[in-house]
């Protein structure tokens, strides 16, 4: 029988390796930027076209390469970073495997121009699918200019699996931000389709964070710094009140290398215990400096997963350091056990009048005085007496005639409004007015019992179908702003908003780009409340869009879902009877009234017979 095991050609082997190292355009960006950093560059420029599908170009002013090194750099396992096995435990550079350039060259068209400062001329190399087409001397400035064109041109299946330009560009921005944060002393710029998205002058870490995440980030930051014999931890964490519902502003760096670690993230979340509500994620940019011999970074091709020799020790150091920083800057709450609150200092509102508690500002209460037990007893007794006032008006002496008496009915002032009748599928005059409990749920009586409606989920469903219909019909109704409002976004969010701006304006917004991450709001959809904060609405919509972008491939559905969540009435909002009736009427006019766009139940029905059984059991 003939031998069946054959040695794969280099071209095929490189394509297989590329599948591990180069997953999308952002992977190329990461490898090229890290190479530029390792070359000692002080100025790095990234140029991208069509989210990296057409062109990825990195230009640096680093040390450059000789003619021989330029040619050797495309060979597999060719590297200048290590010489022997023990070097793996003393790595300080970003790259060391010697696989990246060979993998990129196997699946793209490459043009490399490089020159050392001491050389008179540089070297130009053109490669297509691992095959060298041209190698010649050229005139160029000192440093390296690396262009990757037509990524995955010879692997059509991989190219077809790439996401939309918006998604791929978001991944590129993520990789760009990670490298730029790790090296604030280097100038970085990012250009996409001819426009500059980032211009990051060299400076300190705080300046780099603000330049990347926007001017608003400055007030969110709490400095962190701790040095021990084993590890040094420094950087910034965000104040709890600025935490977001989505991830994306969490950065760990070990020896200036970005890593992903759910274990260390748990340490941060533990440090924020009792400060954050559920599913909120704080901003943090933390650098861990540790002896390279104590970590293993050679466990994954992307080098974003590492192992510590003592993970529990790093976990505890990190948790204590962050908690100490939050306490030091008065972010964590403190308790005064030497004083107790005085209820006599709280001035009650007039309960009989209609109050709007949504916009009340909490009053500062003087806690220095103590409670008088006698006064408290008298006040409690007086309140209980008020609760039972009027009960003696009922004649309870003749219990034998109790069954003959008319039942006592408590009726709302508004009793003639219609409400849902589940058997007839419509509304009947006998139904009662709906009412709200805990400012979150609406109770509506039906013939078989009652319904408990989740006001936010129901309103999300109503708005989702409304916005989706507008996007399909392209008939928006815009309410113009009397004074247009200017809104500033981070470069990353501005890029996303720029991509989906046309679709958003179809919903009734009138938003126009002003440049440099600035947008002007001239109008909002007519159905949105007048007192809404435009910036908070659009920021919330962008956060939801980033959460949904990988779940819904349909951009119209994604935008409709994102805006419906942002614009819907939230739990805790007091509703009038008219507003409750509108939600009920509009919900059951929807095509799918049962669940919100996010999959939550809009209402639950309770059967009268089941309720009776509960009392009899």
C-alpha positions as CSV (number, residue, x, y, z in Angstrom):
1,X,0.0,0.0,0.0
2,X,1.4,3.4,-1.0
3,X,2.3,6.0,1.7
4,X,-0.6,8.5,2.3
5,X,1.0,11.1,4.6
6,X,2.5,14.0,2.6
7,X,4.2,17.2,3.7
8,X,2.0,20.2,2.9
9,X,3.4,22.9,0.7
10,X,4.3,26.2,2.4
11,X,1.5,28.1,0.8
12,X,-1.2,25.7,2.2
13,X,0.5,25.5,5.6
14,X,0.6,29.3,5.8
15,X,-3.1,29.5,4.9
16,X,-3.9,27.1,7.7
17,X,-1.8,29.1,10.1
18,X,-3.5,32.3,9.0
19,X,-6.8,30.8,10.1
20,X,-5.6,30.8,13.6
21,X,-3.7,34.1,13.7
22,X,-5.7,36.3,11.2
23,X,-9.4,36.0,11.9
24,X,-10.6,39.4,10.5
25,X,-9.1,42.7,9.4
26,X,-8.7,43.7,13.1
27,X,-6.2,40.9,13.5
28,X,-4.0,42.3,10.8
29,X,-4.2,45.8,12.5
30,X,-3.2,44.3,15.8
31,X,-0.1,42.5,14.4
32,X,1.1,45.4,12.3
33,X,0.7,48.0,15.1
34,X,2.5,45.8,17.5
35,X,5.4,45.3,15.1
36,X,5.6,49.1,14.7
37,X,5.8,49.5,18.5
38,X,8.5,46.8,18.7
39,X,10.5,48.7,16.1
40,X,10.8,51.7,18.5
41,X,8.5,54.0,16.6
42,X,7.4,57.4,18.0
43,X,4.9,58.1,15.2
44,X,2.5,55.5,13.9
45,X,-0.2,56.1,11.3
46,X,-3.0,53.6,10.5
47,X,-4.9,53.9,7.2
48,X,-8.0,51.8,6.5
49,X,-10.4,51.5,3.6
50,X,-13.7,49.7,3.6
51,X,-13.2,48.5,7.2
52,X,-9.9,46.8,6.2
53,X,-11.4,44.7,3.4
54,X,-9.7,46.8,0.7
55,X,-6.7,48.3,2.5
56,X,-4.9,48.2,5.8
57,X,-1.8,50.4,5.9
58,X,0.6,51.0,8.8
59,X,3.3,53.7,8.5
60,X,5.9,54.1,11.2
61,X,9.2,55.9,11.8
62,X,10.8,52.9,13.6
63,X,14.2,51.3,13.0
64,X,13.4,49.8,9.6
65,X,14.9,46.6,8.2
66,X,17.8,45.7,6.0
67,X,17.1,44.0,2.6
68,X,17.8,40.5,4.1
69,X,15.7,41.1,7.1
70,X,12.8,42.4,5.0
71,X,12.8,39.2,3.0
72,X,13.2,36.9,6.0
73,X,10.4,38.6,7.9
74,X,7.8,36.7,5.7
75,X,9.2,33.3,6.5
76,X,7.4,31.2,9.1
77,X,8.9,31.2,12.5
78,X,11.4,33.9,11.5
79,X,11.7,36.4,14.4
80,X,14.2,38.8,16.0
81,X,12.6,38.6,19.4
82,X,13.8,35.3,20.8
83,X,16.8,33.1,20.2
84,X,16.3,30.1,22.6
85,X,13.6,28.5,24.6
86,X,14.4,30.2,27.8
87,X,13.7,33.6,26.1
88,X,10.0,32.7,26.2
89,X,10.1,33.5,29.9
90,X,11.6,36.9,29.6
91,X,9.6,38.4,26.8
92,X,9.1,42.2,26.8
93,X,8.1,42.7,23.2
94,X,4.6,42.5,21.7
95,X,5.5,39.9,19.0
96,X,7.7,36.8,19.3
97,X,6.2,33.9,17.3
98,X,7.3,34.9,13.8
99,X,4.0,33.8,12.3
100,X,2.1,37.0,11.7
101,X,3.6,38.3,8.5
102,X,3.8,34.9,6.9
103,X,0.1,34.3,7.7
104,X,-0.9,37.8,6.4
105,X,1.1,37.3,3.2
106,X,-0.6,33.9,2.5
107,X,-4.1,35.5,2.3
108,X,-3.5,39.0,0.9
109,X,-1.6,41.2,-1.5
110,X,1.4,42.8,0.4
111,X,3.5,45.8,-0.4
112,X,6.4,46.5,2.0
113,X,8.7,49.6,1.9
114,X,11.3,49.8,4.6
115,X,14.6,51.6,5.3
116,X,17.0,51.9,8.1
117,X,18.2,55.4,9.0
118,X,21.8,54.4,8.2
119,X,21.0,53.1,4.7
120,X,21.0,55.2,1.5
121,X,18.1,53.3,-0.1
122,X,15.3,51.2,1.2
123,X,13.7,47.9,0.1
124,X,10.4,47.3,-1.7
125,X,8.8,43.8,-1.6
126,X,5.5,42.8,-3.3
127,X,3.9,39.5,-2.3
128,X,0.7,37.8,-3.5
129,X,-0.5,34.7,-1.7
130,X,3.0,33.9,-0.2
131,X,4.6,34.3,-3.7
132,X,7.2,37.1,-4.0
133,X,6.5,39.0,-7.1
134,X,9.0,41.9,-6.7
135,X,12.0,42.7,-4.5
136,X,13.9,45.8,-5.4
137,X,15.6,48.8,-4.0
138,X,13.5,52.0,-3.6
139,X,13.6,55.5,-2.2
140,X,11.6,55.9,1.0
141,X,11.9,57.6,4.4
142,X,13.4,55.8,7.4
143,X,11.0,53.4,9.0
144,X,8.4,50.9,7.5
145,X,5.4,51.3,5.3
146,X,3.3,48.1,5.3
147,X,0.2,47.9,3.0
148,X,-2.2,44.9,3.1
149,X,-4.7,44.8,0.2
150,X,-7.6,42.6,-0.7
151,X,-7.6,40.6,2.5
152,X,-8.8,36.9,2.1
153,X,-8.8,37.3,-1.7
154,X,-7.8,33.7,-2.1
155,X,-10.0,32.4,0.7
156,X,-13.5,33.4,-0.4
157,X,-15.2,31.4,2.3
158,X,-13.4,33.4,5.0
159,X,-14.2,36.7,3.3
160,X,-17.9,35.8,3.0
161,X,-18.0,35.3,6.8
162,X,-16.8,38.8,7.5
163,X,-19.5,41.1,9.1
164,X,-20.7,44.4,7.8
165,X,-18.2,47.3,7.6
166,X,-19.7,48.8,10.8
167,X,-19.0,45.7,12.8
168,X,-15.5,45.1,11.3
169,X,-14.6,48.8,11.8
170,X,-15.6,48.5,15.5
171,X,-13.2,45.6,15.9
172,X,-10.4,47.6,14.3
173,X,-11.1,50.6,16.6
174,X,-11.0,48.2,19.6
175,X,-7.5,46.9,18.6
176,X,-6.3,50.4,17.8
177,X,-7.4,51.7,21.2
178,X,-5.7,48.8,23.0
179,X,-2.3,49.4,21.4
180,X,-2.7,53.2,21.8
181,X,-3.6,53.0,25.5
182,X,-0.6,50.7,26.2
183,X,1.8,53.3,24.7
184,X,0.7,56.9,25.5
185,X,4.2,58.2,24.7
186,X,3.7,57.3,21.0
187,X,1.8,59.4,18.5
188,X,-1.0,57.5,16.8
189,X,-3.5,58.4,14.2
190,X,-6.3,56.4,12.4
191,X,-7.8,57.3,9.0
192,X,-10.8,55.5,7.5
193,X,-11.9,56.1,4.0
194,X,-10.0,59.4,3.8
195,X,-11.2,60.9,7.1
196,X,-9.2,61.1,10.3
197,X,-10.9,59.4,13.2
198,X,-8.2,59.6,15.8
199,X,-5.4,62.0,16.3
200,X,-3.6,61.1,19.5
201,X,-0.5,63.2,20.4
202,X,2.0,61.7,22.8
203,X,1.4,62.4,26.5
204,X,0.6,60.7,29.7
205,X,-2.0,57.9,30.3
206,X,-4.8,60.2,31.5
207,X,-4.5,62.4,28.4
208,X,-4.5,59.3,26.2
209,X,-7.7,58.0,27.9
210,X,-9.4,61.3,27.5
211,X,-8.4,61.6,23.8
212,X,-9.7,58.1,23.1
213,X,-12.9,58.0,25.2
214,X,-13.8,61.7,25.0
215,X,-13.6,64.8,27.2
216,X,-16.3,63.4,29.5
217,X,-14.1,60.6,30.6
218,X,-11.9,63.0,32.5
219,X,-14.4,63.4,35.3
220,X,-15.0,59.7,35.6
221,X,-11.4,58.7,36.4
222,X,-10.1,57.6,39.8
223,X,-6.3,57.0,39.9
224,X,-5.0,53.6,41.0
225,X,-1.4,52.9,42.1
226,X,0.1,50.2,44.3
227,X,3.6,48.8,44.3
228,X,4.6,45.5,46.0
229,X,7.6,43.2,45.8
230,X,5.7,40.9,43.4
231,X,3.5,43.2,41.3
232,X,2.9,46.8,40.5
233,X,-0.6,47.9,39.7
234,X,-1.3,51.4,38.2
235,X,-3.9,53.1,36.0
236,X,-7.4,54.4,36.4
237,X,-10.9,53.1,37.3
238,X,-14.2,54.8,36.7
239,X,-16.6,56.2,39.2
240,X,-19.6,53.9,39.8
241,X,-22.2,56.4,38.7
242,X,-20.7,56.4,35.2
243,X,-20.9,52.6,34.7
244,X,-22.6,51.4,31.5
245,X,-24.8,48.5,30.6
246,X,-22.4,47.4,28.0
247,X,-18.8,46.3,28.1
248,X,-16.2,47.9,26.0
249,X,-14.3,50.3,28.3
250,X,-12.5,47.7,30.3
251,X,-8.8,47.3,29.7
252,X,-6.2,45.0,31.4
253,X,-2.5,45.2,30.4
254,X,0.2,42.9,31.7
255,X,3.7,44.2,30.9
256,X,2.0,46.6,28.4
257,X,0.3,43.7,26.6
258,X,-3.5,43.8,26.4
259,X,-5.1,40.7,27.9
260,X,-8.6,39.3,28.4
261,X,-9.3,37.7,31.8
262,X,-12.7,37.0,33.2
263,X,-11.0,36.0,36.5
264,X,-9.3,39.4,36.9
265,X,-12.5,41.2,35.8
266,X,-14.3,39.4,38.6
267,X,-11.8,40.9,41.1
268,X,-12.7,44.4,39.8
269,X,-16.4,43.8,40.1
270,X,-15.9,42.5,43.6
271,X,-14.1,45.7,44.5
272,X,-17.2,47.6,43.3
273,X,-19.5,45.5,45.4
274,X,-22.5,47.4,46.7
275,X,-21.6,50.3,44.4
276,X,-22.9,49.0,41.1
277,X,-26.4,47.8,40.2
278,X,-26.7,44.5,38.4
279,X,-25.3,44.2,34.9
280,X,-23.4,47.5,35.0
281,X,-19.8,47.6,34.0
282,X,-17.3,50.3,35.2
283,X,-14.6,51.8,33.2
284,X,-11.1,50.7,34.0
285,X,-7.6,51.0,32.4
286,X,-5.2,49.0,34.6
287,X,-1.6,48.1,34.0
288,X,0.0,45.1,35.8
289,X,3.8,45.1,35.9
290,X,5.2,41.7,36.9
291,X,8.3,39.6,36.3
292,X,7.9,37.9,32.9
293,X,9.0,34.6,34.5
294,X,5.8,34.7,36.5
295,X,3.5,34.7,33.5
296,X,3.1,32.4,30.5
297,X,1.9,34.3,27.4
298,X,2.5,31.5,24.9
299,X,-0.9,29.8,25.3
300,X,-2.9,31.3,22.5
301,X,-2.0,32.6,18.9
302,X,-3.6,36.0,19.7
303,X,-1.5,36.3,22.8
304,X,-4.5,37.9,24.6
305,X,-4.8,35.0,27.2
306,X,-2.0,34.5,29.7
307,X,-1.4,32.4,32.8
308,X,0.0,33.6,36.1
309,X,2.0,31.4,38.4
310,X,-0.2,32.5,41.3
311,X,-3.6,33.8,40.0
312,X,-5.2,34.1,43.4
313,X,-2.4,36.4,44.6
314,X,-2.9,38.7,41.7
315,X,-6.7,38.6,42.2
316,X,-6.4,39.7,45.8
317,X,-3.9,42.4,45.1
318,X,-6.1,43.8,42.3
319,X,-9.3,43.7,44.4
320,X,-7.7,45.4,47.4
321,X,-5.9,48.0,45.3
322,X,-9.0,49.1,43.5
323,X,-11.1,49.1,46.6
324,X,-8.5,51.2,48.4
325,X,-8.4,53.7,45.5
326,X,-12.2,54.1,45.5
327,X,-12.2,54.7,49.2
328,X,-9.3,57.1,49.1
329,X,-11.2,59.3,46.7
330,X,-14.5,59.1,48.6
331,X,-16.2,57.1,46.0
332,X,-17.2,54.2,48.3
333,X,-20.0,55.0,50.8
334,X,-19.0,55.4,54.5
335,X,-21.2,54.8,57.6
336,X,-21.2,56.9,60.7
337,X,-22.0,54.6,63.6
338,X,-22.0,57.4,66.2
339,X,-25.1,59.1,64.9
340,X,-28.6,58.0,64.0
341,X,-31.1,59.7,61.7
342,X,-33.7,62.0,63.2
343,X,-37.1,61.5,61.6
344,X,-38.3,64.7,63.2
345,X,-36.0,66.7,60.9
346,X,-37.8,65.4,57.8
347,X,-40.4,67.8,56.6
348,X,-43.3,65.8,55.1
349,X,-45.0,66.9,51.9
350,X,-48.8,67.6,51.8
351,X,-50.0,64.0,51.1
352,X,-53.4,65.2,50.0
353,X,-52.1,67.2,47.1
354,X,-50.9,65.7,43.8
355,X,-47.1,65.5,43.8
356,X,-44.6,64.7,41.1
357,X,-41.7,62.8,42.8
358,X,-39.8,62.1,39.6
359,X,-37.6,65.2,39.7
360,X,-37.3,65.7,43.5
361,X,-33.9,66.4,44.9
362,X,-33.2,64.5,48.1
363,X,-32.9,66.7,51.2
364,X,-29.9,66.6,53.5
365,X,-31.1,65.5,56.9
366,X,-29.4,66.5,60.1
367,X,-28.4,63.3,61.9
368,X,-26.9,64.9,65.0
369,X,-30.0,64.8,67.2
370,X,-31.4,61.7,68.7
371,X,-35.0,60.3,68.7
372,X,-37.3,60.9,71.6
373,X,-38.9,57.5,72.4
374,X,-42.0,59.1,74.0
375,X,-42.6,61.4,71.0
376,X,-42.1,58.5,68.6
377,X,-44.7,56.4,70.5
378,X,-47.2,59.2,70.5
379,X,-46.7,59.8,66.8
380,X,-47.1,56.1,66.0
381,X,-50.3,55.9,68.0
382,X,-51.7,59.0,66.3
383,X,-50.9,57.5,62.8
384,X,-52.6,54.2,63.6
385,X,-55.7,56.0,64.9
386,X,-55.8,58.0,61.6
387,X,-55.6,54.7,59.7
388,X,-58.8,53.4,61.3
389,X,-60.7,56.7,61.4
390,X,-64.3,56.2,60.1
391,X,-64.5,52.5,60.7
392,X,-66.9,53.1,63.7
393,X,-69.4,54.5,61.2
394,X,-70.2,51.0,60.1
395,X,-72.8,49.2,62.3
396,X,-71.1,46.0,63.4
397,X,-73.5,45.2,66.3
398,X,-76.0,43.2,64.3
399,X,-74.0,40.3,62.8
400,X,-77.1,38.2,62.1
401,X,-78.1,40.6,59.3
402,X,-74.7,40.7,57.7
403,X,-75.6,38.5,54.7
404,X,-78.6,40.7,53.9
405,X,-76.5,43.9,53.6
406,X,-75.4,45.4,50.4
407,X,-71.7,44.7,49.6
408,X,-69.4,47.7,50.1
409,X,-67.8,48.8,46.8
410,X,-64.7,51.0,46.5
411,X,-64.9,52.7,43.2
412,X,-62.5,55.0,41.4
413,X,-63.6,58.5,40.5
414,X,-63.1,57.5,36.9
415,X,-65.2,54.4,36.4
416,X,-66.7,54.7,33.0
417,X,-63.5,54.2,31.0
418,X,-63.2,51.2,28.8
419,X,-60.7,48.4,29.5
420,X,-59.8,45.1,27.9
421,X,-62.4,42.3,27.8
422,X,-60.5,39.1,26.9
423,X,-63.5,37.1,25.8
424,X,-65.0,39.5,23.3
425,X,-61.6,40.6,22.1
426,X,-62.6,44.2,22.6
427,X,-63.7,46.6,25.4
428,X,-66.8,46.9,27.5
429,X,-68.2,49.7,29.6
430,X,-68.4,47.6,32.7
431,X,-64.6,47.3,33.0
432,X,-62.7,49.3,35.7
433,X,-60.0,51.9,35.3
434,X,-56.5,50.4,35.2
435,X,-54.1,51.4,38.0
436,X,-50.3,51.3,38.6
437,X,-48.4,49.5,41.3
438,X,-44.8,50.3,42.3
439,X,-44.7,52.7,39.3
440,X,-43.7,49.7,37.2
441,X,-46.7,47.6,36.5
442,X,-50.2,48.2,35.2
443,X,-53.2,46.2,36.5
444,X,-56.1,45.9,34.2
445,X,-59.3,44.0,35.1
446,X,-60.6,41.5,32.5
447,X,-63.6,39.2,32.7
448,X,-61.7,36.1,33.7
449,X,-59.5,37.9,36.3
450,X,-56.9,40.6,35.7
451,X,-53.7,41.3,33.7
452,X,-50.4,42.5,35.1
453,X,-48.7,44.5,32.4
454,X,-45.0,45.3,32.5
455,X,-45.1,49.0,31.4
456,X,-41.5,49.2,30.0
457,X,-41.7,45.9,28.1
458,X,-45.1,46.8,26.7
459,X,-44.0,50.2,25.6
460,X,-40.9,48.8,24.0
461,X,-43.0,46.4,21.9
462,X,-45.3,49.3,20.9
463,X,-42.4,51.6,19.9
464,X,-40.5,48.7,18.2
465,X,-43.3,47.9,15.8
466,X,-43.9,51.6,15.2
467,X,-40.3,52.4,14.3
468,X,-39.9,49.2,12.2
469,X,-43.0,50.3,10.2
470,X,-41.5,53.7,9.7
471,X,-38.3,52.3,8.5
472,X,-40.2,50.0,6.1
473,X,-42.5,52.7,4.8
474,X,-39.9,55.5,5.1
475,X,-42.5,58.0,6.3
476,X,-40.9,59.7,9.4
477,X,-42.5,62.5,11.3
478,X,-40.0,64.9,12.8
479,X,-40.5,67.4,15.6
480,X,-38.0,70.2,14.9
481,X,-35.9,71.6,17.8
482,X,-36.4,75.3,18.5
483,X,-32.7,75.5,19.2
484,X,-30.5,72.8,17.6
485,X,-28.3,71.0,20.1
486,X,-24.7,70.0,19.6
487,X,-23.6,66.6,20.9
488,X,-20.0,65.3,21.2
489,X,-19.2,61.6,20.9
490,X,-16.1,59.5,21.3
491,X,-14.4,58.7,18.0
492,X,-15.5,55.1,18.3
493,X,-19.2,56.0,18.9
494,X,-19.0,58.7,16.3
495,X,-17.9,56.1,13.7
496,X,-20.8,53.9,14.5
497,X,-23.3,56.8,14.5
498,X,-21.9,57.9,11.1
499,X,-22.5,54.5,9.6
500,X,-26.1,54.2,10.8
501,X,-27.0,57.9,10.6
502,X,-29.1,57.5,7.4
503,X,-31.2,54.8,9.0
504,X,-31.7,56.8,12.2
505,X,-32.9,59.8,10.4
506,X,-35.5,57.7,8.7
507,X,-37.1,57.2,12.1
508,X,-37.7,61.0,12.4
509,X,-34.4,62.2,13.7
510,X,-32.8,65.1,12.0
511,X,-29.1,64.7,13.0
512,X,-26.3,66.1,10.9
513,X,-22.6,65.5,11.2
514,X,-20.5,68.5,12.1
515,X,-17.1,66.9,12.1
516,X,-14.5,65.7,14.7
517,X,-17.0,63.5,16.5
518,X,-19.6,66.3,16.8
519,X,-23.2,66.0,15.6
520,X,-26.0,68.6,15.6
521,X,-29.6,67.5,16.5
522,X,-32.2,69.5,14.5
523,X,-35.1,67.3,15.3
524,X,-36.4,64.2,17.0
525,X,-39.2,61.8,16.2
526,X,-42.6,63.3,17.0
527,X,-43.7,60.5,19.3
528,X,-40.8,61.2,21.8
529,X,-41.5,63.2,24.9
530,X,-40.6,66.9,24.8
531,X,-38.5,66.8,28.0
532,X,-36.2,64.0,26.8
533,X,-32.4,64.5,26.9
534,X,-31.3,64.1,23.3
535,X,-27.7,63.2,24.1
536,X,-28.7,60.5,26.7
537,X,-31.2,59.1,24.2
538,X,-28.7,58.8,21.4
539,X,-26.0,57.5,23.7
540,X,-28.3,54.9,25.1
541,X,-29.4,53.9,21.6
542,X,-25.8,53.5,20.5
543,X,-25.1,51.3,23.6
544,X,-28.1,49.1,22.7
545,X,-27.0,49.0,19.1
546,X,-23.6,47.7,20.1
547,X,-25.2,45.0,22.2
548,X,-27.6,43.9,19.5
549,X,-25.3,44.2,16.4
550,X,-24.1,40.6,16.6
551,X,-27.6,39.3,17.4
552,X,-29.6,40.8,14.6
553,X,-28.1,40.9,11.2
554,X,-31.0,43.2,10.0
555,X,-29.8,46.8,10.6
556,X,-33.4,48.1,10.6
557,X,-34.5,45.6,13.3
558,X,-31.4,46.5,15.3
559,X,-32.0,50.2,15.2
560,X,-35.7,49.9,15.9
561,X,-35.0,47.7,18.9
562,X,-32.2,50.0,20.2
563,X,-34.4,53.1,19.9
564,X,-37.4,51.4,21.4
565,X,-35.5,50.5,24.5
566,X,-34.0,53.9,24.8
567,X,-37.3,55.8,24.3
568,X,-39.7,53.6,26.2
569,X,-41.0,54.5,29.7
570,X,-38.9,52.9,32.3
571,X,-39.8,51.2,35.6
572,X,-40.4,53.8,38.3
573,X,-42.1,56.2,36.0
574,X,-45.6,57.4,37.2
575,X,-48.3,57.1,34.6
576,X,-51.6,58.8,34.3
577,X,-54.8,56.9,33.7
578,X,-54.8,58.2,30.1
579,X,-51.3,57.0,29.6
580,X,-52.0,53.6,31.0
581,X,-55.0,53.2,28.7
582,X,-53.0,54.2,25.7
583,X,-50.3,51.6,26.5
584,X,-53.0,48.9,26.9
585,X,-54.8,49.9,23.7
586,X,-51.7,50.2,21.6
587,X,-50.1,47.0,23.0
588,X,-53.0,44.8,21.9
589,X,-53.0,46.5,18.5
590,X,-49.5,45.2,17.9
591,X,-48.8,42.2,15.7
592,X,-46.9,40.4,18.6
593,X,-48.2,41.9,21.9
594,X,-46.9,39.0,24.0
595,X,-43.2,39.8,24.3
596,X,-40.9,42.8,24.0
597,X,-38.2,42.9,21.3
598,X,-35.8,41.8,24.0
599,X,-37.8,38.7,24.7
600,X,-39.5,39.8,28.0
601,X,-43.1,39.0,28.7
602,X,-45.3,42.1,28.2
603,X,-48.1,40.9,30.4
604,X,-49.2,38.0,32.6
605,X,-52.8,37.0,33.1
606,X,-54.2,35.9,36.5
607,X,-57.4,33.7,36.4
608,X,-60.1,34.5,39.0
609,X,-60.7,30.8,39.7
610,X,-57.0,30.3,40.5
611,X,-57.1,33.3,42.8
612,X,-60.1,31.9,44.7
613,X,-58.3,28.6,45.2
614,X,-55.3,30.4,46.6
615,X,-57.4,31.9,49.4
616,X,-59.2,28.6,50.1
617,X,-56.1,26.4,50.3
